[in-house]
Amino acid sequence: MKKLLMLVAAVFALGGDFEDGIKAYESSNLTVARDKFVSACDANDAQACARAGALYQLGKDILPDPKKALELYEKGCELGAKEACSGAGGMYVSSDKEKARALLNKSCELGDGFACATVGSYLLEEKKFKDAYALFQKACKLKDKLGCEFAGDLKRSKRL
């Protein structure tokens, strides 16, 4: 019973870092927010990894650190945060298109409409119209306006 109580206390304590990070971010205390998100990420909070990655990528209160951002995004993606997968995918677009595509695919599978539309546009470039259309439709169902527009344009183009 004592172990169970300790486990519950630990879960609540770790959950506090993410919530404290949100509060700090909302009050523009980005240094504290980043530290809290990193701490929660270290405890395997996927959303905290995504947020910490974004803060390192953007570098609002520090110099941007793409290497650290990518490390945090990739961990968050492994833990199932669609935002982290998209962030990492975006960072790989210019250097490793296959890795970018794999990460964006995972983000799409996790429900990120923009990622679905992005992967759909890659397929469109490859003239894989039916596959692209399926992703654009998925993006549209996930409320991505660009995905909806692309799905409509592709249907009207009669290339399906």
matplotlib code that plots the C-alpha trace (Angstrom):
import matplotlib.pyplot as plt

x = [0.0, 2.9, 4.4, 1.1, 0.8, 4.3, 3.6, 0.5, 2.4, 5.1, 2.6, 1.0, 4.4, 5.5, 2.2, 2.8, 5.9, 3.8, 1.1, 3.6, 5.3, 1.9, 1.4, 4.9, 4.5, 1.2, 2.8, 5.7, 8.3, 9.8, 12.9, 10.8, 8.4, 11.3, 12.8, 9.4, 8.7, 12.1, 11.6, 8.2, 9.7, 12.4, 9.5, 8.2, 5.4, 5.0, 3.3, 6.0, 8.6, 6.8, 6.5, 10.1, 11.3, 9.4, 11.0, 14.4, 13.7, 12.3, 14.8, 12.6, 14.6, 17.8, 19.7, 17.9, 19.3, 18.1, 20.0, 18.2, 14.9, 15.2, 16.2, 13.1, 10.8, 11.9, 11.4, 8.0, 7.1, 8.3, 5.9, 3.0, 2.7, 1.6, 3.0, 6.4, 6.3, 5.4, 8.1, 10.8, 9.5, 9.6, 13.2, 14.2, 12.5, 15.6, 18.1, 16.5, 13.2, 12.6, 13.0, 10.8, 8.2, 8.2, 7.8, 5.0, 3.3, 3.4, 2.0, -0.8, -1.6, -1.8, -4.4, -2.5, -4.4, -1.7, 0.8, -1.7, -2.0, 1.8, 2.4, -0.4, 1.3, 4.5, 2.4, 0.9, 4.3, 5.0, 1.8, 0.3, -3.1, -5.3, -3.0, -2.7, -6.5, -6.9, -4.6, -6.2, -9.6, -8.2, -6.7, -10.1, -11.8, -9.3, -10.4, -7.4, -8.6, -5.7, -6.3, -10.0, -9.0, -6.4, -9.0, -11.5, -8.9, -7.7, -11.2, -12.0, -8.8, -10.2, -6.8, -8.3]
y = [0.0, 2.3, 1.8, 2.6, 5.9, 6.8, 6.1, 8.2, 11.0, 10.8, 10.9, 14.1, 15.7, 15.1, 16.2, 19.5, 20.3, 20.3, 22.4, 24.8, 25.1, 26.1, 28.7, 30.1, 30.2, 32.0, 34.6, 34.9, 33.4, 31.4, 30.3, 28.7, 27.3, 25.7, 24.2, 22.8, 21.3, 19.7, 18.2, 16.8, 15.5, 13.8, 12.0, 10.9, 13.5, 13.6, 17.0, 18.6, 17.3, 18.9, 22.3, 22.2, 21.4, 24.4, 26.7, 25.5, 25.7, 29.2, 30.5, 33.2, 33.7, 31.9, 31.4, 28.8, 25.3, 23.1, 20.0, 20.1, 21.0, 17.9, 15.7, 16.8, 16.6, 13.0, 11.9, 13.5, 11.8, 8.4, 9.0, 9.8, 13.6, 14.5, 18.0, 16.7, 14.4, 17.4, 19.6, 17.0, 16.4, 20.1, 20.2, 17.4, 18.7, 20.4, 17.8, 14.4, 14.3, 10.6, 11.1, 14.1, 12.2, 9.3, 11.7, 13.6, 10.3, 9.4, 12.8, 12.2, 8.8, 10.5, 13.0, 16.0, 17.3, 19.6, 16.7, 14.7, 17.4, 17.9, 14.2, 14.3, 17.1, 14.9, 12.2, 14.7, 15.6, 11.9, 11.7, 9.2, 10.9, 8.4, 8.1, 11.9, 12.3, 9.9, 11.9, 15.2, 13.7, 12.7, 16.1, 17.6, 15.4, 16.6, 20.2, 21.2, 23.8, 23.3, 19.6, 20.2, 22.6, 20.1, 17.3, 19.4, 20.5, 17.0, 15.7, 18.4, 17.7, 14.2, 12.6, 10.1]
z = [0.0, 0.8, -2.6, -4.3, -2.3, -3.3, -7.0, -6.9, -5.2, -7.8, -10.7, -9.2, -8.6, -12.2, -13.6, -11.7, -13.8, -17.0, -15.4, -13.9, -17.3, -18.9, -16.2, -16.6, -20.4, -20.1, -17.8, -20.3, -18.0, -20.7, -18.8, -16.0, -18.6, -20.6, -17.4, -16.3, -19.7, -19.8, -16.4, -17.4, -20.6, -18.6, -16.8, -20.2, -20.7, -24.5, -24.7, -22.4, -24.8, -27.7, -25.9, -24.7, -28.3, -29.6, -27.0, -28.0, -31.7, -31.5, -28.8, -27.5, -24.3, -25.4, -28.6, -30.7, -30.1, -33.1, -31.8, -28.4, -30.1, -32.3, -29.4, -27.5, -30.5, -31.3, -27.7, -27.7, -31.0, -29.6, -26.7, -29.0, -29.3, -32.8, -32.4, -31.6, -34.7, -36.8, -35.2, -35.8, -39.3, -40.1, -38.9, -41.3, -44.4, -45.8, -44.7, -44.8, -46.8, -46.0, -42.3, -42.5, -44.4, -41.9, -38.9, -40.7, -41.5, -37.9, -36.9, -39.5, -38.0, -34.6, -35.9, -37.2, -40.2, -41.4, -41.4, -43.5, -46.0, -46.1, -46.8, -49.3, -51.2, -51.4, -52.9, -55.3, -56.5, -57.1, -59.1, -56.7, -56.9, -55.2, -52.2, -52.0, -52.2, -49.3, -47.2, -48.2, -47.2, -43.9, -43.4, -44.2, -41.7, -39.1, -39.9, -42.0, -44.5, -46.9, -47.0, -47.8, -50.7, -52.1, -51.9, -53.8, -56.4, -57.0, -57.4, -59.9, -61.8, -62.8, -62.0, -59.6]

ax = plt.figure().add_subplot(projection="3d")
ax.plot(x, y, z, "-o")
ax.set_aspect("equal")
plt.show()
